C-alpha cells in the first residue's frame, strides 16, 4: 500500500484567505485511500458548511531529462 510522502503548506503574505497545499503521494492507490477516508468526508462537510472553495491542479513528476540537468545545481 502507498503512502503520503509530504504535505507543504504556503500562506501568501498579501492574502490571508488563501492557503496553498502541495502534497506528494507514493502512488495513485495512496491518493484513492486518502480520498476514501472519513477525514476527507469531514473536510468536505466543513467546506460546504463554511462555503470554502478549492482549486486542484495535478502534476506528475518524471525523471529529469539529460538535456535539463545542466540547469540544476546540486
N, CA, C and O atoms as a Tripos MOL2 file, in Angstrom:
@<TRIPOS>MOLECULE
protein
  296   295    74     0     0
PROTEIN
NO_CHARGES

@<TRIPOS>ATOM
      1 N           0.8450   -1.1820    0.0000 N.3       1 UNK1
      2 CA          0.0000    0.0000    0.0000 C.3       1 UNK1
      3 C           0.8850    1.2380    0.0000 C.2       1 UNK1
      4 O           1.9420    1.2420    0.6320 O.2       1 UNK1
      5 N           0.4670    2.2920   -0.7020 N.am      2 UNK2
      6 CA          1.2330    3.5170   -0.8080 C.3       2 UNK2
      7 C           1.1050    4.3870    0.4200 C.2       2 UNK2
      8 O           0.4780    4.0170    1.4140 O.2       2 UNK2
      9 N           1.7130    5.5500    0.3250 N.am      3 UNK3
     10 CA          1.6780    6.4580    1.4620 C.3       3 UNK3
     11 C           1.8490    7.8960    1.0020 C.2       3 UNK3
     12 O           2.2160    8.1710   -0.1400 O.2       3 UNK3
     13 N           1.5730    8.7990    1.9230 N.am      4 UNK4
     14 CA          1.8220   10.2090    1.6930 C.3       4 UNK4
     15 C           3.3070   10.4660    1.8890 C.2       4 UNK4
     16 O           3.8910   10.0200    2.8770 O.2       4 UNK4
     17 N           3.9100   11.1680    0.9730 N.am      5 UNK5
     18 CA          5.3240   11.4950    1.0750 C.3       5 UNK5
     19 C           5.5170   12.8040    1.8260 C.2       5 UNK5
     20 O           6.4070   12.9150    2.6690 O.2       5 UNK5
     21 N           4.6690   13.8150    1.5170 N.am      6 UNK6
     22 CA          4.7800   15.0830    2.2340 C.3       6 UNK6
     23 C           3.5630   15.9670    1.9690 C.2       6 UNK6
     24 O           2.8600   15.8350    0.9670 O.2       6 UNK6
     25 N           3.3580   16.8640    2.9140 N.am      7 UNK7
     26 CA          2.4360   17.9810    2.7770 C.3       7 UNK7
     27 C           3.2540   19.2430    3.0020 C.2       7 UNK7
     28 O           4.0170   19.3190    3.9650 O.2       7 UNK7
     29 N           3.1090   20.2280    2.1330 N.am      8 UNK8
     30 CA          3.7340   21.5340    2.3190 C.3       8 UNK8
     31 C           2.6420   22.5880    2.1940 C.2       8 UNK8
     32 O           1.9210   22.6360    1.1980 O.2       8 UNK8
     33 N           2.5270   23.4290    3.2150 N.am      9 UNK9
     34 CA          1.5280   24.4940    3.2190 C.3       9 UNK9
     35 C           2.2250   25.8290    3.0030 C.2       9 UNK9
     36 O           3.2990   26.0780    3.5520 O.2       9 UNK9
     37 N           1.5980   26.6920    2.1900 N.am     10 UNK10
     38 CA          2.1260   28.0160    1.9170 C.3      10 UNK10
     39 C           0.9960   29.0200    2.1040 C.2      10 UNK10
     40 O          -0.1380   28.7870    1.6850 O.2      10 UNK10
     41 N           1.3250   30.1410    2.7410 N.am     11 UNK11
     42 CA          0.3510   31.1810    3.0280 C.3      11 UNK11
     43 C           0.8190   32.4810    2.3920 C.2      11 UNK11
     44 O           1.8190   33.0490    2.8300 O.2      11 UNK11
     45 N           0.1150   32.9710    1.3600 N.am     12 UNK12
     46 CA          0.5220   34.2170    0.7200 C.3      12 UNK12
     47 C           0.4910   35.3780    1.7260 C.2      12 UNK12
     48 O          -0.4690   35.5240    2.4820 O.2      12 UNK12
     49 N           1.5190   36.1770    1.7270 N.am     13 UNK13
     50 CA          1.6060   37.3010    2.6720 C.3      13 UNK13
     51 C           0.5170   38.3410    2.4260 C.2      13 UNK13
     52 O           0.1010   39.0250    3.3600 O.2      13 UNK13
     53 N           0.0550   38.4700    1.1980 N.am     14 UNK14
     54 CA         -0.9250   39.5020    0.8780 C.3      14 UNK14
     55 C          -2.3540   38.9690    0.7670 C.2      14 UNK14
     56 O          -3.2450   39.6950    0.3250 O.2      14 UNK14
     57 N          -2.5880   37.7160    1.1600 N.am     15 UNK15
     58 CA         -3.9320   37.1370    1.0470 C.3      15 UNK15
     59 C          -4.1770   36.1580    2.1910 C.2      15 UNK15
     60 O          -3.9220   34.9620    2.0460 O.2      15 UNK15
     61 N          -4.6660   36.6510    3.3220 N.am     16 UNK16
     62 CA         -4.8690   35.7750    4.4860 C.3      16 UNK16
     63 C          -5.9900   34.7550    4.3100 C.2      16 UNK16
     64 O          -6.1570   33.8780    5.1580 O.2      16 UNK16
     65 N          -6.7510   34.8500    3.2430 N.am     17 UNK17
     66 CA         -7.8480   33.9270    2.9980 C.3      17 UNK17
     67 C          -7.4320   32.7080    2.1750 C.2      17 UNK17
     68 O          -8.2480   31.8190    1.9330 O.2      17 UNK17
     69 N          -6.1770   32.6600    1.7450 N.am     18 UNK18
     70 CA         -5.7340   31.6020    0.8390 C.3      18 UNK18
     71 C          -4.6490   30.7490    1.4880 C.2      18 UNK18
     72 O          -3.7690   31.2540    2.1860 O.2      18 UNK18
     73 N          -4.7340   29.4560    1.2420 N.am     19 UNK19
     74 CA         -3.7040   28.5040    1.6500 C.3      19 UNK19
     75 C          -3.3880   27.6520    0.4290 C.2      19 UNK19
     76 O          -4.2940   27.1670   -0.2500 O.2      19 UNK19
     77 N          -2.1200   27.4740    0.1580 N.am     20 UNK20
     78 CA         -1.6790   26.5850   -0.9180 C.3      20 UNK20
     79 C          -1.1130   25.3340   -0.2670 C.2      20 UNK20
     80 O          -0.1990   25.4130    0.5540 O.2      20 UNK20
     81 N          -1.6480   24.1990   -0.6300 N.am     21 UNK21
     82 CA         -1.1620   22.9110   -0.1340 C.3      21 UNK21
     83 C          -0.5580   22.1600   -1.3060 C.2      21 UNK21
     84 O          -1.2130   21.9540   -2.3280 O.2      21 UNK21
     85 N           0.6810   21.7560   -1.1580 N.am     22 UNK22
     86 CA          1.3210   20.8870   -2.1410 C.3      22 UNK22
     87 C           1.6090   19.5750   -1.4320 C.2      22 UNK22
     88 O           2.3660   19.5250   -0.4620 O.2      22 UNK22
     89 N           0.9950   18.5240   -1.9320 N.am     23 UNK23
     90 CA          1.2090   17.2130   -1.3220 C.3      23 UNK23
     91 C           1.7630   16.2560   -2.3640 C.2      23 UNK23
     92 O           1.5320   16.4110   -3.5630 O.2      23 UNK23
     93 N           2.4930   15.2740   -1.8840 N.am     24 UNK24
     94 CA          3.0940   14.2690   -2.7590 C.3      24 UNK24
     95 C           2.7260   12.8940   -2.2300 C.2      24 UNK24
     96 O           2.7220   12.6510   -1.0230 O.2      24 UNK24
     97 N           2.4150   11.9920   -3.1690 N.am     25 UNK25
     98 CA          1.9530   10.6570   -2.8190 C.3      25 UNK25
     99 C           2.8000    9.6210   -3.5270 C.2      25 UNK25
    100 O           3.2990    9.8590   -4.6260 O.2      25 UNK25
    101 N           2.9580    8.4830   -2.9000 N.am     26 UNK26
    102 CA          3.7790    7.4060   -3.4560 C.3      26 UNK26
    103 C           3.0930    6.7090   -4.6240 C.2      26 UNK26
    104 O           3.7610    6.1260   -5.4780 O.2      26 UNK26
    105 N           1.7490    6.7650   -4.6680 N.am     27 UNK27
    106 CA          1.0380    6.0470   -5.7310 C.3      27 UNK27
    107 C          -0.3890    6.5670   -5.8490 C.2      27 UNK27
    108 O          -0.8780    7.2660   -4.9620 O.2      27 UNK27
    109 N          -1.0460    6.2250   -6.9380 N.am     28 UNK28
    110 CA         -2.4520    6.5660   -7.1010 C.3      28 UNK28
    111 C          -3.2950    5.8420   -6.0500 C.2      28 UNK28
    112 O          -4.2770    6.3910   -5.5520 O.2      28 UNK28
    113 N          -2.9170    4.6320   -5.7220 N.am     29 UNK29
    114 CA         -3.6320    3.8740   -4.6830 C.3      29 UNK29
    115 C          -3.6300    4.6350   -3.3590 C.2      29 UNK29
    116 O          -4.6410    4.6630   -2.6570 O.2      29 UNK29
    117 N          -2.5110    5.2450   -3.0180 N.am     30 UNK30
    118 CA         -2.4230    6.0120   -1.7750 C.3      30 UNK30
    119 C          -3.3680    7.2050   -1.8020 C.2      30 UNK30
    120 O          -4.0230    7.5020   -0.8030 O.2      30 UNK30
    121 N          -3.4420    7.8920   -2.9420 N.am     31 UNK31
    122 CA         -4.3640    9.0250   -3.0830 C.3      31 UNK31
    123 C          -5.8040    8.5410   -2.9450 C.2      31 UNK31
    124 O          -6.6010    9.1640   -2.2420 O.2      31 UNK31
    125 N          -6.1450    7.4410   -3.6070 N.am     32 UNK32
    126 CA         -7.5050    6.8990   -3.5550 C.3      32 UNK32
    127 C          -7.9070    6.5290   -2.1310 C.2      32 UNK32
    128 O          -9.0300    6.8090   -1.7120 O.2      32 UNK32
    129 N          -7.0010    5.9050   -1.3870 N.am     33 UNK33
    130 CA         -7.2850    5.5500    0.0090 C.3      33 UNK33
    131 C          -7.4830    6.8030    0.8510 C.2      33 UNK33
    132 O          -8.3740    6.8530    1.6990 O.2      33 UNK33
    133 N          -6.6610    7.8010    0.6170 N.am     34 UNK34
    134 CA         -6.7780    9.0670    1.3330 C.3      34 UNK34
    135 C          -8.1410    9.7090    1.0580 C.2      34 UNK34
    136 O          -8.8170   10.1530    1.9860 O.2      34 UNK34
    137 N          -8.5390    9.7580   -0.2060 N.am     35 UNK35
    138 CA         -9.8160   10.3760   -0.5640 C.3      35 UNK35
    139 C         -11.0100    9.5950   -0.0250 C.2      35 UNK35
    140 O         -12.0860   10.1680    0.1430 O.2      35 UNK35
    141 N         -10.8510    8.3180    0.2460 N.am     36 UNK36
    142 CA        -11.9410    7.4930    0.7850 C.3      36 UNK36
    143 C         -12.0020    7.5230    2.3110 C.2      36 UNK36
    144 O         -12.8980    6.9170    2.8980 O.2      36 UNK36
    145 N         -11.0750    8.2120    2.9580 N.am     37 UNK37
    146 CA        -11.0120    8.2010    4.4170 C.3      37 UNK37
    147 C         -12.1060    9.0770    5.0400 C.2      37 UNK37
    148 O         -12.5720   10.0300    4.4150 O.2      37 UNK37
    149 N         -12.5090    8.7530    6.2650 N.am     38 UNK38
    150 CA        -13.5150    9.5630    6.9720 C.3      38 UNK38
    151 C         -13.0740   11.0180    7.1430 C.2      38 UNK38
    152 O         -13.9130   11.9200    7.1350 O.2      38 UNK38
    153 N         -11.7820   11.2540    7.2950 N.am     39 UNK39
    154 CA        -11.2720   12.6150    7.4660 C.3      39 UNK39
    155 C         -11.6320   13.4850    6.2530 C.2      39 UNK39
    156 O         -12.0270   14.6400    6.4140 O.2      39 UNK39
    157 N         -11.4980   12.9370    5.0570 N.am     40 UNK40
    158 CA        -11.8030   13.6990    3.8560 C.3      40 UNK40
    159 C         -13.2950   14.0140    3.7890 C.2      40 UNK40
    160 O         -13.6730   15.0940    3.3360 O.2      40 UNK40
    161 N         -14.1420   13.0990    4.2280 N.am     41 UNK41
    162 CA        -15.5820   13.3740    4.2930 C.3      41 UNK41
    163 C         -15.8620   14.5380    5.2320 C.2      41 UNK41
    164 O         -16.6770   15.4050    4.9180 O.2      41 UNK41
    165 N         -15.2010   14.5670    6.3710 N.am     42 UNK42
    166 CA        -15.3740   15.6590    7.3330 C.3      42 UNK42
    167 C         -14.9170   16.9850    6.7290 C.2      42 UNK42
    168 O         -15.5860   18.0060    6.8880 O.2      42 UNK42
    169 N         -13.7870   16.9690    6.0450 N.am     43 UNK43
    170 CA        -13.2870   18.1860    5.4040 C.3      43 UNK43
    171 C         -14.2790   18.6730    4.3440 C.2      43 UNK43
    172 O         -14.5210   19.8750    4.2350 O.2      43 UNK43
    173 N         -14.8460   17.7650    3.5730 N.am     44 UNK44
    174 CA        -15.8280   18.1400    2.5510 C.3      44 UNK44
    175 C         -17.0590   18.7900    3.1920 C.2      44 UNK44
    176 O         -17.5990   19.7600    2.6610 O.2      44 UNK44
    177 N         -17.4950   18.2550    4.3260 N.am     45 UNK45
    178 CA        -18.6430   18.8280    5.0280 C.3      45 UNK45
    179 C         -18.3240   20.2290    5.5510 C.2      45 UNK45
    180 O         -19.1710   21.1200    5.4880 O.2      45 UNK45
    181 N         -17.1190   20.4260    6.0610 N.am     46 UNK46
    182 CA        -16.7180   21.7400    6.5490 C.3      46 UNK46
    183 C         -16.6100   22.7520    5.4120 C.2      46 UNK46
    184 O         -16.9860   23.9130    5.5690 O.2      46 UNK46
    185 N         -16.0930   22.3060    4.2650 N.am     47 UNK47
    186 CA        -16.0200   23.2120    3.1080 C.3      47 UNK47
    187 C         -17.4140   23.6700    2.7040 C.2      47 UNK47
    188 O         -17.6220   24.8410    2.3880 O.2      47 UNK47
    189 N         -18.3630   22.7470    2.7170 N.am     48 UNK48
    190 CA        -19.7410   23.0970    2.3610 C.3      48 UNK48
    191 C         -20.3540   24.0330    3.4080 C.2      48 UNK48
    192 O         -20.9750   25.0370    3.0580 O.2      48 UNK48
    193 N         -20.1810   23.7070    4.6730 N.am     49 UNK49
    194 CA        -20.7540   24.4990    5.7630 C.3      49 UNK49
    195 C         -20.2610   25.9410    5.7400 C.2      49 UNK49
    196 O         -21.0430   26.8680    5.9460 O.2      49 UNK49
    197 N         -18.9680   26.1340    5.4900 N.am     50 UNK50
    198 CA        -18.3780   27.4730    5.5350 C.3      50 UNK50
    199 C         -18.1810   28.0900    4.1480 C.2      50 UNK50
    200 O         -17.5250   29.1240    4.0190 O.2      50 UNK50
    201 N         -18.7390   27.4670    3.1190 N.am     51 UNK51
    202 CA        -18.6700   27.9620    1.7470 C.3      51 UNK51
    203 C         -17.2210   28.2090    1.3140 C.2      51 UNK51
    204 O         -16.9030   29.2450    0.7300 O.2      51 UNK51
    205 N         -16.3680   27.2560    1.6060 N.am     52 UNK52
    206 CA        -14.9580   27.3470    1.2230 C.3      52 UNK52
    207 C         -14.7730   26.7500   -0.1620 C.2      52 UNK52
    208 O         -15.4280   25.7710   -0.5190 O.2      52 UNK52
    209 N         -13.8970   27.3320   -0.9220 N.am     53 UNK53
    210 CA        -13.6750   26.8890   -2.2940 C.3      53 UNK53
    211 C         -12.2750   26.3250   -2.4520 C.2      53 UNK53
    212 O         -11.3350   26.7510   -1.7810 O.2      53 UNK53
    213 N         -12.1580   25.3680   -3.3450 N.am     54 UNK54
    214 CA        -10.8870   24.6880   -3.5400 C.3      54 UNK54
    215 C         -10.6230   24.5530   -5.0310 C.2      54 UNK54
    216 O         -11.5330   24.2890   -5.8170 O.2      54 UNK54
    217 N          -9.3880   24.7350   -5.3980 N.am     55 UNK55
    218 CA         -8.9460   24.5050   -6.7700 C.3      55 UNK55
    219 C          -7.8600   23.4390   -6.7210 C.2      55 UNK55
    220 O          -6.9510   23.5120   -5.8930 O.2      55 UNK55
    221 N          -7.9500   22.4650   -7.5920 N.am     56 UNK56
    222 CA         -6.9870   21.3650   -7.6060 C.3      56 UNK56
    223 C          -6.2600   21.3530   -8.9410 C.2      56 UNK56
    224 O          -6.8730   21.4360  -10.0050 O.2      56 UNK56
    225 N          -4.9460   21.2500   -8.8610 N.am     57 UNK57
    226 CA         -4.1230   21.0480  -10.0480 C.3      57 UNK57
    227 C          -3.2400   19.8460   -9.7750 C.2      57 UNK57
    228 O          -2.7090   19.6920   -8.6750 O.2      57 UNK57
    229 N          -3.0850   19.0100  -10.7590 N.am     58 UNK58
    230 CA         -2.2900   17.8020  -10.5640 C.3      58 UNK58
    231 C          -1.0600   17.8400  -11.4610 C.2      58 UNK58
    232 O          -1.1350   18.1250  -12.6560 O.2      58 UNK58
    233 N           0.0580   17.5450  -10.8460 N.am     59 UNK59
    234 CA          1.3200   17.4840  -11.5680 C.3      59 UNK59
    235 C           1.9620   16.1370  -11.2700 C.2      59 UNK59
    236 O           1.9380   15.6690  -10.1320 O.2      59 UNK59
    237 N           2.5240   15.5310  -12.2740 N.am     60 UNK60
    238 CA          3.2090   14.2520  -12.0980 C.3      60 UNK60
    239 C           4.6950   14.4760  -12.3730 C.2      60 UNK60
    240 O           5.0730   14.9910  -13.4250 O.2      60 UNK60
    241 N           5.5100   14.0910  -11.4340 N.am     61 UNK61
    242 CA          6.9450   14.2490  -11.6400 C.3      61 UNK61
    243 C           7.4640   13.0980  -12.5000 C.2      61 UNK61
    244 O           6.9240   11.9920  -12.4980 O.2      61 UNK61
    245 N           8.5040   13.3970  -13.2120 N.am     62 UNK62
    246 CA          9.1710   12.3970  -14.0310 C.3      62 UNK62
    247 C          10.6630   12.5360  -13.8000 C.2      62 UNK62
    248 O          11.1170   13.5030  -13.1910 O.2      62 UNK62
    249 N          11.4020   11.5940  -14.2750 N.am     63 UNK63
    250 CA         12.8470   11.7270  -14.1860 C.3      63 UNK63
    251 C          13.2820   12.9230  -15.0170 C.2      63 UNK63
    252 O          12.7110   13.1950  -16.0730 O.2      63 UNK63
    253 N          14.2790   13.6260  -14.5460 N.am     64 UNK64
    254 CA         14.7730   14.8020  -15.2490 C.3      64 UNK64
    255 C          15.5150   14.3760  -16.5040 C.2      64 UNK64
    256 O          16.4500   13.5780  -16.4320 O.2      64 UNK64
    257 N          15.1040   14.9030  -17.6580 N.am     65 UNK65
    258 CA         15.8180   14.5600  -18.8940 C.3      65 UNK65
    259 C          17.2640   15.0490  -18.8460 C.2      65 UNK65
    260 O          17.5510   16.0670  -18.2170 O.2      65 UNK65
    261 N          18.1540   14.3500  -19.4890 N.am     66 UNK66
    262 CA         19.5630   14.7280  -19.5190 C.3      66 UNK66
    263 C          19.7440   16.1700  -19.9810 C.2      66 UNK66
    264 O          20.5890   16.8910  -19.4500 O.2      66 UNK66
    265 N          18.9570   16.5910  -20.9660 N.am     67 UNK67
    266 CA         19.0930   17.9450  -21.5020 C.3      67 UNK67
    267 C          18.7770   19.0320  -20.4850 C.2      67 UNK67
    268 O          19.2010   20.1740  -20.6600 O.2      67 UNK67
    269 N          18.0380   18.7030  -19.4230 N.am     68 UNK68
    270 CA         17.6690   19.6730  -18.3920 C.3      68 UNK68
    271 C          18.6340   19.6870  -17.2110 C.2      68 UNK68
    272 O          18.6630   20.6550  -16.4510 O.2      68 UNK68
    273 N          19.4100   18.6460  -17.0510 N.am     69 UNK69
    274 CA         20.2680   18.5140  -15.8680 C.3      69 UNK69
    275 C          21.3120   19.6130  -15.7800 C.2      69 UNK69
    276 O          21.8000   19.9230  -14.6940 O.2      69 UNK69
    277 N          21.6600   20.2090  -16.9280 N.am     70 UNK70
    278 CA         22.6600   21.2900  -16.9060 C.3      70 UNK70
    279 C          22.1610   22.5030  -16.1170 C.2      70 UNK70
    280 O          22.9650   23.3180  -15.6640 O.2      70 UNK70
    281 N          20.8470   22.6300  -15.9500 N.am     71 UNK71
    282 CA         20.2780   23.7820  -15.2430 C.3      71 UNK71
    283 C          20.1300   23.5590  -13.7410 C.2      71 UNK71
    284 O          19.7840   24.4870  -13.0100 O.2      71 UNK71
    285 N          20.3830   22.3550  -13.2810 N.am     72 UNK72
    286 CA         20.1950   22.0200  -11.8710 C.3      72 UNK72
    287 C          21.5010   22.1820  -11.1140 C.2      72 UNK72
    288 O          22.5580   21.7520  -11.5760 O.2      72 UNK72
    289 N          21.4190   22.7970   -9.9640 N.am     73 UNK73
    290 CA         22.5750   22.9240   -9.0740 C.3      73 UNK73
    291 C          22.4340   21.8790   -7.9930 C.2      73 UNK73
    292 O          21.3890   21.7860   -7.3500 O.2      73 UNK73
    293 N          23.4580   21.1030   -7.7870 N.am     74 UNK74
    294 CA         23.3930   20.0360   -6.7780 C.3      74 UNK74
    295 C          24.2090   20.3920   -5.5760 C.2      74 UNK74
    296 O          24.2750   19.6160   -4.6220 O.2      74 UNK74
@<TRIPOS>BOND
     1     1     2 1
     2     2     3 1
     3     3     4 2
     4     3     5 am
     5     5     6 1
     6     6     7 1
     7     7     8 2
     8     7     9 am
     9     9    10 1
    10    10    11 1
    11    11    12 2
    12    11    13 am
    13    13    14 1
    14    14    15 1
    15    15    16 2
    16    15    17 am
    17    17    18 1
    18    18    19 1
    19    19    20 2
    20    19    21 am
    21    21    22 1
    22    22    23 1
    23    23    24 2
    24    23    25 am
    25    25    26 1
    26    26    27 1
    27    27    28 2
    28    27    29 am
    29    29    30 1
    30    30    31 1
    31    31    32 2
    32    31    33 am
    33    33    34 1
    34    34    35 1
    35    35    36 2
    36    35    37 am
    37    37    38 1
    38    38    39 1
    39    39    40 2
    40    39    41 am
    41    41    42 1
    42    42    43 1
    43    43    44 2
    44    43    45 am
    45    45    46 1
    46    46    47 1
    47    47    48 2
    48    47    49 am
    49    49    50 1
    50    50    51 1
    51    51    52 2
    52    51    53 am
    53    53    54 1
    54    54    55 1
    55    55    56 2
    56    55    57 am
    57    57    58 1
    58    58    59 1
    59    59    60 2
    60    59    61 am
    61    61    62 1
    62    62    63 1
    63    63    64 2
    64    63    65 am
    65    65    66 1
    66    66    67 1
    67    67    68 2
    68    67    69 am
    69    69    70 1
    70    70    71 1
    71    71    72 2
    72    71    73 am
    73    73    74 1
    74    74    75 1
    75    75    76 2
    76    75    77 am
    77    77    78 1
    78    78    79 1
    79    79    80 2
    80    79    81 am
    81    81    82 1
    82    82    83 1
    83    83    84 2
    84    83    85 am
    85    85    86 1
    86    86    87 1
    87    87    88 2
    88    87    89 am
    89    89    90 1
    90    90    91 1
    91    91    92 2
    92    91    93 am
    93    93    94 1
    94    94    95 1
    95    95    96 2
    96    95    97 am
    97    97    98 1
    98    98    99 1
    99    99   100 2
   100    99   101 am
   101   101   102 1
   102   102   103 1
   103   103   104 2
   104   103   105 am
   105   105   106 1
   106   106   107 1
   107   107   108 2
   108   107   109 am
   109   109   110 1
   110   110   111 1
   111   111   112 2
   112   111   113 am
   113   113   114 1
   114   114   115 1
   115   115   116 2
   116   115   117 am
   117   117   118 1
   118   118   119 1
   119   119   120 2
   120   119   121 am
   121   121   122 1
   122   122   123 1
   123   123   124 2
   124   123   125 am
   125   125   126 1
   126   126   127 1
   127   127   128 2
   128   127   129 am
   129   129   130 1
   130   130   131 1
   131   131   132 2
   132   131   133 am
   133   133   134 1
   134   134   135 1
   135   135   136 2
   136   135   137 am
   137   137   138 1
   138   138   139 1
   139   139   140 2
   140   139   141 am
   141   141   142 1
   142   142   143 1
   143   143   144 2
   144   143   145 am
   145   145   146 1
   146   146   147 1
   147   147   148 2
   148   147   149 am
   149   149   150 1
   150   150   151 1
   151   151   152 2
   152   151   153 am
   153   153   154 1
   154   154   155 1
   155   155   156 2
   156   155   157 am
   157   157   158 1
   158   158   159 1
   159   159   160 2
   160   159   161 am
   161   161   162 1
   162   162   163 1
   163   163   164 2
   164   163   165 am
   165   165   166 1
   166   166   167 1
   167   167   168 2
   168   167   169 am
   169   169   170 1
   170   170   171 1
   171   171   172 2
   172   171   173 am
   173   173   174 1
   174   174   175 1
   175   175   176 2
   176   175   177 am
   177   177   178 1
   178   178   179 1
   179   179   180 2
   180   179   181 am
   181   181   182 1
   182   182   183 1
   183   183   184 2
   184   183   185 am
   185   185   186 1
   186   186   187 1
   187   187   188 2
   188   187   189 am
   189   189   190 1
   190   190   191 1
   191   191   192 2
   192   191   193 am
   193   193   194 1
   194   194   195 1
   195   195   196 2
   196   195   197 am
   197   197   198 1
   198   198   199 1
   199   199   200 2
   200   199   201 am
   201   201   202 1
   202   202   203 1
   203   203   204 2
   204   203   205 am
   205   205   206 1
   206   206   207 1
   207   207   208 2
   208   207   209 am
   209   209   210 1
   210   210   211 1
   211   211   212 2
   212   211   213 am
   213   213   214 1
   214   214   215 1
   215   215   216 2
   216   215   217 am
   217   217   218 1
   218   218   219 1
   219   219   220 2
   220   219   221 am
   221   221   222 1
   222   222   223 1
   223   223   224 2
   224   223   225 am
   225   225   226 1
   226   226   227 1
   227   227   228 2
   228   227   229 am
   229   229   230 1
   230   230   231 1
   231   231   232 2
   232   231   233 am
   233   233   234 1
   234   234   235 1
   235   235   236 2
   236   235   237 am
   237   237   238 1
   238   238   239 1
   239   239   240 2
   240   239   241 am
   241   241   242 1
   242   242   243 1
   243   243   244 2
   244   243   245 am
   245   245   246 1
   246   246   247 1
   247   247   248 2
   248   247   249 am
   249   249   250 1
   250   250   251 1
   251   251   252 2
   252   251   253 am
   253   253   254 1
   254   254   255 1
   255   255   256 2
   256   255   257 am
   257   257   258 1
   258   258   259 1
   259   259   260 2
   260   259   261 am
   261   261   262 1
   262   262   263 1
   263   263   264 2
   264   263   265 am
   265   265   266 1
   266   266   267 1
   267   267   268 2
   268   267   269 am
   269   269   270 1
   270   270   271 1
   271   271   272 2
   272   271   273 am
   273   273   274 1
   274   274   275 1
   275   275   276 2
   276   275   277 am
   277   277   278 1
   278   278   279 1
   279   279   280 2
   280   279   281 am
   281   281   282 1
   282   282   283 1
   283   283   284 2
   284   283   285 am
   285   285   286 1
   286   286   287 1
   287   287   288 2
   288   287   289 am
   289   289   290 1
   290   290   291 1
   291   291   292 2
   292   291   293 am
   293   293   294 1
   294   294   295 1
   295   295   296 2
@<TRIPOS>SUBSTRUCTURE
     1 UNK1         2 RESIDUE 1 A UNK
     2 UNK2         6 RESIDUE 1 A UNK
     3 UNK3        10 RESIDUE 1 A UNK
     4 UNK4        14 RESIDUE 1 A UNK
     5 UNK5        18 RESIDUE 1 A UNK
     6 UNK6        22 RESIDUE 1 A UNK
     7 UNK7        26 RESIDUE 1 A UNK
     8 UNK8        30 RESIDUE 1 A UNK
     9 UNK9        34 RESIDUE 1 A UNK
    10 UNK10       38 RESIDUE 1 A UNK
    11 UNK11       42 RESIDUE 1 A UNK
    12 UNK12       46 RESIDUE 1 A UNK
    13 UNK13       50 RESIDUE 1 A UNK
    14 UNK14       54 RESIDUE 1 A UNK
    15 UNK15       58 RESIDUE 1 A UNK
    16 UNK16       62 RESIDUE 1 A UNK
    17 UNK17       66 RESIDUE 1 A UNK
    18 UNK18       70 RESIDUE 1 A UNK
    19 UNK19       74 RESIDUE 1 A UNK
    20 UNK20       78 RESIDUE 1 A UNK
    21 UNK21       82 RESIDUE 1 A UNK
    22 UNK22       86 RESIDUE 1 A UNK
    23 UNK23       90 RESIDUE 1 A UNK
    24 UNK24       94 RESIDUE 1 A UNK
    25 UNK25       98 RESIDUE 1 A UNK
    26 UNK26      102 RESIDUE 1 A UNK
    27 UNK27      106 RESIDUE 1 A UNK
    28 UNK28      110 RESIDUE 1 A UNK
    29 UNK29      114 RESIDUE 1 A UNK
    30 UNK30      118 RESIDUE 1 A UNK
    31 UNK31      122 RESIDUE 1 A UNK
    32 UNK32      126 RESIDUE 1 A UNK
    33 UNK33      130 RESIDUE 1 A UNK
    34 UNK34      134 RESIDUE 1 A UNK
    35 UNK35      138 RESIDUE 1 A UNK
    36 UNK36      142 RESIDUE 1 A UNK
    37 UNK37      146 RESIDUE 1 A UNK
    38 UNK38      150 RESIDUE 1 A UNK
    39 UNK39      154 RESIDUE 1 A UNK
    40 UNK40      158 RESIDUE 1 A UNK
    41 UNK41      162 RESIDUE 1 A UNK
    42 UNK42      166 RESIDUE 1 A UNK
    43 UNK43      170 RESIDUE 1 A UNK
    44 UNK44      174 RESIDUE 1 A UNK
    45 UNK45      178 RESIDUE 1 A UNK
    46 UNK46      182 RESIDUE 1 A UNK
    47 UNK47      186 RESIDUE 1 A UNK
    48 UNK48      190 RESIDUE 1 A UNK
    49 UNK49      194 RESIDUE 1 A UNK
    50 UNK50      198 RESIDUE 1 A UNK
    51 UNK51      202 RESIDUE 1 A UNK
    52 UNK52      206 RESIDUE 1 A UNK
    53 UNK53      210 RESIDUE 1 A UNK
    54 UNK54      214 RESIDUE 1 A UNK
    55 UNK55      218 RESIDUE 1 A UNK
    56 UNK56      222 RESIDUE 1 A UNK
    57 UNK57      226 RESIDUE 1 A UNK
    58 UNK58      230 RESIDUE 1 A UNK
    59 UNK59      234 RESIDUE 1 A UNK
    60 UNK60      238 RESIDUE 1 A UNK
    61 UNK61      242 RESIDUE 1 A UNK
    62 UNK62      246 RESIDUE 1 A UNK
    63 UNK63      250 RESIDUE 1 A UNK
    64 UNK64      254 RESIDUE 1 A UNK
    65 UNK65      258 RESIDUE 1 A UNK
    66 UNK66      262 RESIDUE 1 A UNK
    67 UNK67      266 RESIDUE 1 A UNK
    68 UNK68      270 RESIDUE 1 A UNK
    69 UNK69      274 RESIDUE 1 A UNK
    70 UNK70      278 RESIDUE 1 A UNK
    71 UNK71      282 RESIDUE 1 A UNK
    72 UNK72      286 RESIDUE 1 A UNK
    73 UNK73      290 RESIDUE 1 A UNK
    74 UNK74      294 RESIDUE 1 A UNK
